[in-house]
């Protein structure tokens, strides 16, 4: 089976590596164009770097819909596999491979359609998630489902940690999906549109903490926004990141929302419901510090109210 793989970030590398290690004939990898770093240095995306190191021919397009059709026809893949590719594929391209285009999506569709499913399932406090292998359709994440694999989310797991586990699971799932196709046992099931949810791409600005939320909601947001873009508030007019925390009991009612209850080694922040105990923080222009070390600076005290 001739496979053309389309992907860009680290998440996609796990699946590509699984295909290669299982002996599948990956005839090419399509990635986003290279980027220029500071001083004009060229930066390869993770999928291109992997492909180059493993002798897989790389194709790059600013727009695969406008520039890639003839190349893909010439490659004549039996199946195309997309994983966090980052571009919309036209119907003309979807019709080229014999077995269509399969997508590895990091959620249990139809929940969490969109570009940031890992982050949003954590922000919303989900206890389980997984990966879906579906046949790509023109509408975003709407294709018929071939298979799904589920896993439990760990209580303190952040997006970076869950990202790694789901990437591994995605590699296992796509191999199982190809085996179903090869054996003639593939069954594609339409998604239940009444259960579909769509979440937007996350931006840095979304990380601003609203201390009126419950401590649990803020904690889950921190999990979803770690390692990027991090959640943050303001301390004396400077951006103040909360890198690690945990939910604590409520603080005295007279303390304002965002108010700090400080000791020599600890800091708790009053939330709309409950409190957040700070464990690791980073003040603008400074390195990340555990809270005990940061408290020695004297910048947090019982008079402090966090917020813009």
C-alpha positions, 0 to 999 in steps of 0.5 A: 500500500502506497502511503502519502503522509501529510503532517507538520508538528511533533504530534504527527511524527509519532504516527509517521514513525509508527508507519515506517517502523511497521514497514509501510511504504511511505512514498512521500511526506507533505509538510508546511513550507520552511520558516525563517528564524532570526538571522535568516536561518531556515527551520524545518518542521518536525515531520520534514526533519524526520522524513529527510533523516529517513529518506522519505521524499518531501513535498511542501506547498503554500497551498496544496489545493493550488500547487499539489494536485498534479504532484499527488496524481503523479505519486498515485498513492493508495491512501493519504494520511493527514495528521495536524497538517494545517491546510485545507484539502480540496475535493479534487485531492480527496478523490485521488487515492484509491482508499481516500484520505484518512485523518488522525484527530486527537479527540473522540469525535464528534466532540472537540472538532477544531485545531486545539482538541487536546487543550480544550478537553483539559480546560473543560475538565474531561476525564477521558479523551482519545483519537479518531481515525476518520475519512477526511471530508470537506467540512472540518472534522466531519468525516465518517469514523473508521475507529476510535481509541480511548484513554483516561486523562490523569488528574494533574496531566497538562496539555504537553503530557497528554499530547505525547500520550495521544501522539503514541495512541494515534500511531497505534490507531492508524496502523489498526485502521490500515489493517482493517482496510487491507483486510476488507473489514473497514466500516465507516460510520457517519458522525452524529451531528447532534453531538458535534462540538467545535472549539477555536484555535487557542491564542496567547491572549486566552491565557489571561486568568479571570479570578472570578472563575472557580479554582477548579476552572482556573486549574483546568485552564492552566493544565490546558495552556501548559506548556503554551501559552501558559495562564497569566495574571498581573502583579504590580503591572507586570505579567505573572505566569502561573506554571503549576498550581493546585486547588485548595480550600476557600479563603476568608470571605472578606478577602477580595477575588484575586487576593493573596493569602501568603506565608513565608513559603506559600501563596493562595489566591482567592477565586470566585469559588475556592482558592488556588495554591501557587506552586511554580510561577514566573514574573515578567523578565524573570526565570520560572521559580518554585513558590517558596523561592519566589516568596523570598522576594517579598513581591507577594504578601497579604496585601496583594491582589492579582489582576490587571 
